[in-house]
Amino acid sequence: MGEDMGHFQSINQGTMLDDLLHGRITQEVQTLRWRMYKVLAASANIRTVHKIDDEGNFVYTTETVNKSSELRKVQLDTFDKFDVEMVIDNRPRAKESHEAFDGNQILETEKTGNELDDGIDGNPNKDVTKSKVVGEISSDKYFSLIKSNFKIKIERGHSPKFKLEEYTKKLNVRTIDDKVKLLEFCVSKYPKEYDRRSDVFIKNVLKIDKNPRISSIIDFDEVSFSTYNDTGVHNNKLYVYNNLAYDKTIEFNGHYVIKLTATVVKNGEDLTEQYRMADLDERYENKEERDENSSSSYVIQF
């Protein structure tokens, strides 16, 4: 097995596959990364549709996606007349395995294993079960590791009783003007069946209007999110807002909508721009052929 592995490594040594496996950012890897971003950006504006012709065959065609047309289907309350700019889907995203099980949080232990002293049917020598303990982690840390990610990020100077971003299903961004937006946090009016805290959270939401100054739910400094598969906006855009000011809370379409005005700090900053390769863009523009003999030996240390 060891010889086969060494042979495999020797075959791939010096290739882009080897660089990707070991996290080396070579010139070739940079080129691949920017090409992928260009392809993803181009494909985001195209969708495939199909229809059945007179002979019963499927005919596939492509059409351009108009992101602004997606907003026509968005249902909005009539309390405000501002146009909707985008709708951010804030449903929780389960962590990937490499994100959830962070080895740095698993502590070494001196335990060597567990045994069922009584064995089976009182016979200590029959089917004794043994398990090896390779590490320990507290329940608090474990549940914090497997907790889902939310797209909306909120910066605070304190630890609130309830985090609004964890109860927000979607965020409507409506345009007051170029610098000021109306942020609408939509939370379900129905408590979660297996979350007792959600019932208390809803009761606290209904108290906000009575005295907004003392509500920790809306006491935060900054809201940000990066877009991916959201309505009315392209992927990989960063939006940041501050100067949050409470407006009102209304009930609409099975949700309580918590509205705050906010000032734009970053208005759709392209997150892929940091990986742009101007020379590659120029070659695409000039329709130059790819240099198959280009060297990938230049490594950027990070």
N, C-alpha and C positions, 0 to 999 in steps of 0.2 A: 504494500500500500504506500509506504514511504517513498519507494523508488518511483512508483507511478506518479505520485504527487510531484516529486521533483522533476520528472520528465515533463509533466504538464506545465509546471512553472517555467521550465527552460524554454518550452515552445512559445509561450506567451510573453516571455520577458522582452521588454522594449516595445511592446505593442500598446495601442490605446486601451485595449481590454485590460491589460495589466495595470495601466495608469488609473483606470476607473475603479478597479477592484481595490487599489491601495490609496485612493483619494489624492492622487497626484494631479495638480492642475497644470498640464502641459499646454503648449500652443495648440496642439491638435484637439485636446479636450475643450479648450476655450472655443475653438471654431465649431465643434459639434454642439456645444451648449447654445451659442448664438444662433446657429442654423435651426435648432429645435425651437427656440423662441420665435424666430421669424415664421416658421411653418405654423406654429400654434396661433400666432397673431393673425396670419392670413386665413387659416381654416376657421377661426372664430367668426368670420364674416360670411361664411358659406355654410349652407345646410343642404343635405340630400333629401329630395322628395321623390316619391314614386307614384305611379298610377298604372292601371291595367288597360292595355290597348284592346282593340276590337277582337284580337285573336286570343285574348286571355293571358298575354305575356306581361310581366312586370317591366315597366320602362322607368329607369332612374335618371333624374336630371338634378342639377344643382341650381340654387338660387341665392342671391345675396341677402344677408340678414340685415334688417334695419332695426338697430337696437332701440331707437326711439319709438318704433311702432309697438314694441312689447308693452309699453306703458299704457296703451289704450285699454288693456284688459284689467288694469289695476283698479280695484274698488277703493274709493276714498270717501271719507265723511264730508259733509257739506258745511261743517263749522268754519272751515277755512277755504279760501278760494285759490290758494297758491298751487301752481303746477307741480306735479311730482317729477323729480329729477331721476330718482333711482329707488329700487327696493332691494334691501340687503337681507338675504336669507340667513338667519342666525340659528338655525337648527344645529344642535350639538354634533360635532364631528368626532367619531370615535378615534382614539389615538392608535397609531400604528404600533406594532409590537415593539419596535426598537425605541419608540418614544415612551411607551408605558412602562416597560421593564428596564429601567435605568440601573445598570449594575453598580453604579456609585452609591445607590441607596440601600443596597443589600450588604449587610455587615457580615464579617467573618464570625464563625462560631466554633467553639471547641466540642460541640456535641457531635457524636459519631453515629448515632442512630437511635431508633426506638424499637422496642421488642414487646410483643404480647406475651407476658410472662406465663399466662395460663394456657397459652396455645389454643387448640380447638378441642372442645368437649372435655376440658379439664386436663388434657394431655399436653404437658409443656414441650414435648418433642415433636408434636404433630402440626405440620403446616404453620410453623412459627413465621410470622410476618416481620420482616426487617426493612427499614428504609434509611437511607443515608441523608443526613442534613448537610447541605452545602452552604447555607447562609440563613440569616434571619433578617426580617424587616417588620417594623411595627405596623399595626393595623391602620393607624392614622396616615403613615407615609404610603402604605400600599393603596389605600383608597384615593389619596391625593394624586398618585401616579396614574391610576387608571381612569381618572376623571376626564370627561370629554372636553374637547376644546371648543371655544366659542369664537366666532369671527369678530364680533364686536369687542373692542378692548376699551376699558374705562380706567382712567387714572384718578386716584383719590389721595387725599392727605390723611386718611383715617381708614379704619376697618369698619365697614357698615354691617348692620344686622342682616341686611339682604342685599345681594349684588344684583342690580337691575339687569345686567347683561346675561345672567344665568336664567332669567325668566322671560326674556324678550324673544319672541318667535321671529319677528321681522322688524326691520327699521325702515320707515319711509323717510326719504329726504326730499323736502319740498322747498322750492326756490322763492325766497322773499326778494332778494336781489343778489348781485354777484358776490357779495361779501357775507351776507347773512342768510342762514338756512333755518328751516323749521324741521327739527328732528322729532319723529313720531315713533316712540317705542311701543310696540304692540305686544301686550302680554295677555295670555288667555284668562278669561274671567272665571274659568272653571278650575278648581283645585286638582292637582295631580293625585291619582288614586293612591300611589305608594309614597307620596311625599307629604307628610303632615305639615311641614313648614310652608308649603305653598298656600295653604288655607290662611295661615297667619299673614303671609306676604300680601295676599289679595286684600285682606282687611286693612293692612297698612297703606296700600295703594289708595283705598277709598277715603283715607284720612288726610291725604296730601293736600287737597284743596282747602281744608279747614285751616291749616297752618303750614304752608310749604317750607318756612324757614327752619322748622325743627325736624323735617323728614330727612333721614339719612339716605333714603332711596335715591333722591335726586340731588344729593350733595356730592358733586364730583367736579373735577377740574378740566378733564379732556376726554374726548371720544375719538376713537380711530378705528379703521378697519381697512383691510385689503380685499379687493373684489375677486370673486371667482364664481362663475355660473349664477350671477345675480341679474336682476331684471333692469334693463335700460342702461347698462354700463358694461364696458369691456373688462376682460380679466386683467389681473395683475396691476391694478391701479390703487394707490394709497390715498386715503382721505383722512384728514385730521381736523378736528374742530375744538375750539375752546370758548371761553366766556359764556358758559351755559347759563341760561336764565329760564326758570320755570314759567310756562304759559298756562296750561290747564290739563285736566284729565277728562276724557270723554269715553262713553261706551259706544262701540261700533262693531257690528258684524262678529259678535262672539268674543270681542277683545276689549280690554281697557287700553286706551291709547293715551300714553303719557307724552305730552308735547313740551318741548323746550326749544327756545331759539339759541342759535350758536353762530360764532364767527368762524369763517373758513381760515384754516392755517395752511393746509395742503389740499389742493383741489384736483385730485386725480394724477398724482405723481406716478410716472411709469417705473415700476419696480424692476423691469428688465433692462432699463437704460444703463445701469451700472455694468452690464455685461456686453454692451455694444462693442462691435469690432468694426471700426470705420473702414479699414482696408478690405474687409470681407464685403461690406456693403458696396464699396466701390467696384469690386470685382463682379458682384451681382449686377450692378448698374451697367457695367460695360460688357456683361454677358461673357466673361472670361471663363475658360474651362478650368476645372480644378486641377491643381498641381499634385499629381499622385506621388511625386517624389519629395514632397515637402517634409522637412525635418520636424520631429516632435520632441526634440531633446531639450528644448528650452523649458525649464521648470520654474514656476513662480512659487516661492516659499511663503507660507502663511501660517 
